[in-house]
Amino acid sequence: MNAGPCSAEPLARVPRILILYPYDERIPATAVGGEAVRKRLLQATDGKVDLFSEFLDLSRFPEKVHIDRTARYLSEKYATRRPDVVIALGEEATDFIARNRNEIARNAKIVFCGLGGTDAAGMSLPSDVVGAFSEFDIAKTLTMARGLQPNARDLFVVGGSSDFDRSWLATARRDLPGPATGLRTTYLEDLTIDEFEDRVSRVPEASIILVLTVFSDSSGRNFIPQNALQRIAAKASAPVYGPYSTYVGQGAVGGNTVTFESVGMAAAELAVDAIAGKQIANVNVPQTYIADARQLKRWGLAESNLPAGTVESFKEPSIWKQYWPAIIGIIAAFALQGAIITGLLLERRRRRYAEHNARLRLLELVHLNQSATAGALSASIAHELNQPLGAIRSNVETAEVLLQREHPDINLIQQILVDIRDDDQRASDIIIRLRGLLKKRSEIDLQEFDLNDVIKSAIQILHAEAEQKNVLVSSTEPARELPVRADKVHVQQVILNLATNAMDAMLDATTTERKLVFETTLIENSKVELSISDTGRGIPSDQLDSVFRAFYTTKPSGTGLGLSIARAIVETYGGNIWADNRAEGGAVFRFVLPLAQRG
């Protein structure tokens, strides 16, 4: 049967739509379809629609007397509120409204759903009754089952005893022979629910069980089909399939079906067009394959063998789908941490490179400063060196004279040789100290040493210069060792820079007032302070903070680098340096270094 198009003028008032359910409200198929109808109608009309629902209960009361009584009741009930559209869910509801249309809803548009075109054609419906056809192809469900169970040998088809159940069994016998080729087919019918359970519990393992509908069993007991399937699937010793979406979730593996939601939506769309005055015609609701992921796992059926496009229900979402915001957050956090760590490593590398370059520059500056200091002290060093060399020559000449005598004084000659050896050692020490000033190094020699030893070494280097400039050098003798951790040559250079500046500052003072004093002080048992004071002209108070700046100098021929290099060295080893004026005249330079920690 192919109903023709139906059209009418749009309504000028809120439309009335009656939804007819063939069974009672507990049947999931019609309940789901009806809910989809209501939801779509309310959405499409923005709630401006009067919806009515009636449950005919034709499964439990199929007798004509009940049908006639229900028709009279509805005719009287809607006498003053005649529906504009009647939506019939399923074959029984469609047949009921087609036979009783004039009494219940004269001139109303009739829209049906939940049955196929063949079934509709067999009902001889009026041409203006339009439907949303839903074809339940049991052969496609068997094809799905055979794809999942390629080694199956037996097929068991289960059907109940109601008229609807028997119609399904007849459809199966008509449609399954081809797809069931190669399978031993057994129909389980005219049994009680307990017998169904017993029979399916004993089927061979390599079997396929197709459950159609069981509205009632052979004892006349009525069931909701999905509840009957649930009991059968719970006892089955092989996978169970069925033609309805409501079976998924109740123990069925799946099947080819038309979802009741889509059936209800299609019927609602026809009704919406009808109340809007549009032309409506029959439509086909698309079929789909559905499967229960839990049952696939239960029976060990491969998901890859499902037909293309199968909708899987109850599938556990992947970690990604379930926690993708958290995963993205974690990935972003790790990426950010990685970027930060990479940045820190690069920064650390740059800092180490910069520190390395700074150390090289410091070494270069210190070497230049050492060379300049050696040059400045060269005259006094040469003078100091001439003393042991002259003594050696004098002793040699004396020894030659003694040896020319007839009876040379051996004891005196031995004493001369001792003096020559001592003078040679003095000359060697002077040369070693000079080499230390001139030696260029590529690395800082970090070591632990006694600051007192460095002070003594510096005073020895300055000895000749101090004598030449009539400067009296003195130092306090500390009561204990003062261990520091630094480069010994660098600390010595700081002392030489400060001391030579101090001696230059005393050139204008009288000879009796030229004093250079070295003094060490222990601070809180964690630091040592060395002060170098002079009796010179002092430093203008407004320039005390400027003397350590590079290129700052008050000497006509000075470079202005000595004190800035001294500050760089002291700060490199964790100390600090500053200058003051003495109350009694002259300046004092102090620097502090941390004591080396001894475990």
Summary of the structure (lengths in Angstrom):
residues: 599
radius of gyration: 56.0
end to end distance: 104.2
largest distance: 171.9
contacts: 1915
relative contact order: 0.07
helix: 48%
strand: 18%
